[in-house]
Amino acid sequence: MRAVVQRVRSASVRVGDELVGAIGPGLMVLVGVAQGDAEADADTLADKVLGLRIFEDDDGKMNRSVQDTGGALLAVSQFTLLGDTRKGRRPSFVEAMEPGRANQLFERYCQKSRDAGVSVATGRFRADMLVALENDGPVTILLDTKKLF
């Protein structure tokens, strides 16, 4: 699984005119599920994101996690993170997992985060979404579970 993790002051996602998810301070997490990903990838990604020490402590050093700060997650499924642009100008998405299984693993990632006590808002799977965020820092981290071992 791949993720783009952004420290935010606030973030929201809309589908049409409907607000489907919103958070205050915390992390905006775009999640892409790849062919070959499994439950272990969803669990590993959740553990890694929740443990990232990218929030400042009292001394101004990035020493605190989203759990330490009581922040929330806004998780949005994002198959385009698997886009391969090595050939031509149009991305190929053959590395993205088929939607049914991808949604199961995305939901597992979200549930694992909730089980750890973090509030999780989401977008709507396979919908055309408008995402807004106020990036704090800015702090943006790229994660790939295939590169964590």
Secondary structure, DSSP 8 states (H G I E B T S, - for coil): -EEEEEEEEEEEEEETTEEEEEESSEEEEEEE-BTT--HHHHHHHHHHHHH---EE-TTSSEEE-HHHHT-EEEEEE-GGGG-B-SSSSS-B-TTB--HHHHHHHHHHHHHHHHHTT--EEE--TTS--EEEEEEEEEEEEEEEGGG--
